[in-house]
Amino acid sequence: DLGLFETVCTHWPKEASDPRDLIYGLLGIVDEEESQSIEIDYSKPVARLYTDFAKLVVEDSGRLDILIVASNDDLRTADLPSWVPDWSKYPQGPAQPHPRCERPLWNSSGTAVAQFFFTEEDKILTVRGLDIGHIKLTWQSTHTGTDDYEDLDYAIETFFYWLDMIESTGGDLQKK
């Protein structure tokens, strides 16, 4: 039994003449209680609907899974907050659920409930977190592969990049 967020993710690649219909059009196939939490209002701007929907997902689930779906800056509409997915633009590939929507992607927080609040008319999502360390080294991904051979080439390229980096520090990444 999929919730509204998972249902929207599953149907994301499908097109609609009105971008609000990705959410409104699916209300009839999800749990009645969940569907009643969204009022159908076609006079509401798309950005407001997507923001209200994302806020509902975070508040109802107590989780921040929606952030990974919202993380594609290349497809971002300027009037959406950075934490809100732009459901009107499907990121890539054939018509199938986007991999970022599949569960479980990760579960680093276990059963913990996110501590958050919204400010400035829901434009800002503030989250309480825990500093567990600092990133000392990053590498820009250039992966654009669409098939298994390209994925393998990318994995091999990444492996040798990190191997060279480790060897150049004598195995001590603190030096870099």
N, C-alpha and C positions, 0 to 999 in steps of 0.2 A: 504494500500500500504506500504509494509515493505521496509525499506532501506537495504543496504548491511549488516550493522552490525546486524540488527535484523534477516535478512535472514540467515546469518552465524550462529547466535545463534540457530535458529530454526532447522538448518540442522546439528548442531554440533555432535549429536550422530551417524550420518551416517558415514560409513567408506569409505575410498578411498585408492587406492593402492599408490598414491602419496599424501603426506600431504598438498601439495600446492593446490590440487583440491578442498578442502573445500572452498577456496576463488575463485580460477580461474573457477571452475565448476559452480559457482552460478552467474557469471557475466551476463550470458544471460537471467536471470529471474528477474533482478532488473532494476531500472530506467537507461536508456541509458547514461544519463549524469554522473551518479554515476559510472557505469561500465567502462566508458572511462577514469576515473581517475586512473585506475590500468592497467598497461601494463602486459600482459601475457608474462612471461619470465621464462621458466623452468630451465634455468641455474642459476637463482638467488637462493641463499641458503634459506632454509625454514625460518630460524631465521630472515633474512633480510626482506622476504615477510611479515611475521607476524608483524614485527616492523613497516614496511611501512604502513601496513593495519591499525594497531592500531593508528598510527600517523594521518592517513587520517580520521579515525573515530573521533578523538579528535578535529582535526582542522575543519572538516566539521560541526560537531554538536555544538562545543563550550562547550561541556559537558564532564564530566569525568566518565560517566557511565561504561566505559570499565574497570575501575579499580576494580570493584567488581567481574568481570568475571576473572580478572587476579590474584585475591587474593589467589588462592589455591596453596600454596607452595609445597604441596605433589606431585603435578604433573608438577612442573616446570622443563623445560629443562635448563641446566646450561648456555647456550649461549643466552638466551632471557633476556632482561631487565625485572625488576620486575613489570613494569607497562604494560607489553605485555602478553596477554593470550596465552597459548600454545594450539592452536586449534587442535593439533595432538593427544591430550589426553583428552578424555571425562571424567569428574570427577566421575560419579557414576550413578547408577540406570538404569532403563529401557530406551529404545530408545524414548525419548521425549525431548522437549526443556528443557535445564537446568533452574531451577528456577531463577538463577541469571541473566538470559537473559530476563526475562519477564519484561515488562514495565507496569505501572510505579513501580519501586521498592521503590522509595522515591522521594521526590522533595524538599529537604531542601533548595536548592538554588533558587527555584522559576524559574523565567525567566532569572535570571542572567547568563551571559556568563562567563565561566571560564577564568581566566587570567593565561597563561602558556607559557613556552618556552622549547625547546629541546636543549640539549647540548651533547657534546662528541659523535658525529655521531649518535644521537638519542638514546643513551643508558640511558640518564638521562632526566626525565620529571620533570621540576620544576614548581610548582604551587603556586600562591599567595593565601593566605588564611587569615582568621580572627580568632584570638584566642578568643573564647567565654567562655572558662572555662577550668578547669583542672579535669581530672579523678582521683578521690581519691580511688576508689575501683573497682577491677575487679574480675572476677571469670572465671576460665578455663572451657570451655564447654566440656562435655564428651558425648554430644548427638550423637548417632549413629543410632537412630531409623529409621526404614523404613516403619512402619505402624502406624496407628492412636493410637493404644494402647501404643506403645513405646513412641510416641509423648506426650501422656497424662502422662505417668509415668515420663518422663523428665520434663514436665511442673510442676508437683506436687513436684518433687525433687527440682527443682529450687525455687519454691515458699517457701518451708520450709527452704531451705538454707538462702534465703534473710530474712525470718521472724526471724530465729535464730540470724542472724547478727544484725538486727534492735533491737531485744530484748536485746542482749548483750551490746548494747551501750545505752540502755535506750531510744531508739528512736532518739538519736543524732548521726548520722553517722560521724560527724566531729571528734568525740573522737577516732575512730578506726585508 
